[in-house]
């Protein structure tokens, strides 16, 4: 698991995510799609109603092909952070 602060490009160790019931339902649907996805570049964006907050969830394999990730993500994926 990698948690990245998009503003600082730093890895985070702990976060708290508070979601409303409809957001949880949407997240479950996205995660089910992601699990059944064969593509290694699968991802989705979960946003609030006015798009002021967003969570991006992406499928990755530490030992897999990371070419579809931006350099900043590849470095964090390969690091021990």
Protein Blocks (a to p, Z undefined) as FASTA:
>chain_A
ZZddfklopacfbdcddddfklmmmmmmmmmmmmmpmbfkbccddddfkopaccdddddd
fklcfklpcfklmmmmmmmZZ
